[in-house]
Amino acid sequence: MGKVHGSLARAGKVKGQTPKVDKQEKKKQPRGRAKKRMQYNRRYVNVVTGMGGKRVGPNSNADKMK
C-alpha cells in the first residue's frame, strides 16, 4: 500500500482560506447550430495569425499585444 503525501489534517487548507467570490452573471452562450456557426467563424473565417504567418492558438495573448 502506498503512502499519503502530507498529513490528512491539512487537507483542504488552501480552499478553506481563499475568500469566497460570487459568480458573475454572463451572457448566455449560443447552443446547437448557432454555437457551431460561432466556432466556425472564430476558427476559419477571421483567422488571427502570429509571427511568421502561423495560426495563433485560442489561448494566446499575441493578438492583444499590438
KALIN-V812451 format. One record per residue. N is the residue number from 1. PSI is psi in whole degrees, 0 to 359 (NA if undefined). NEAR is the number of other C-alpha atoms within 8 Angstrom. Layout:
n-><N	N>
psi-><PSI	PSI>
near-><NEAR	NEAR>
//
This chain:
n-><1	2	3	4	5	6	7	8	9	10	11	12	13	14	15	16	17	18	19	20	21	22	23	24	25	26	27	28	29	30	31	32	33	34	35	36	37	38	39	40	41	42	43	44	45	46	47	48	49	50	51	52	53	54	55	56	57	58	59	60	61	62	63	64	65	66>
psi-><138	166	153	136	111	162	152	353	333	7	131	17	311	317	324	332	358	141	144	126	124	148	143	151	128	159	139	142	143	152	158	231	320	324	317	321	317	317	317	314	320	321	322	334	297	78	130	127	145	211	136	15	8	149	145	137	163	342	7	145	13	324	342	354	335	NA>
near-><2	3	4	5	4	5	7	5	4	7	6	6	7	6	6	6	6	6	4	4	4	4	4	4	4	4	4	4	5	6	7	6	6	8	10	9	8	8	8	9	9	9	8	7	7	7	8	7	8	10	5	4	6	7	8	9	5	4	4	7	6	8	8	5	5	4>
//
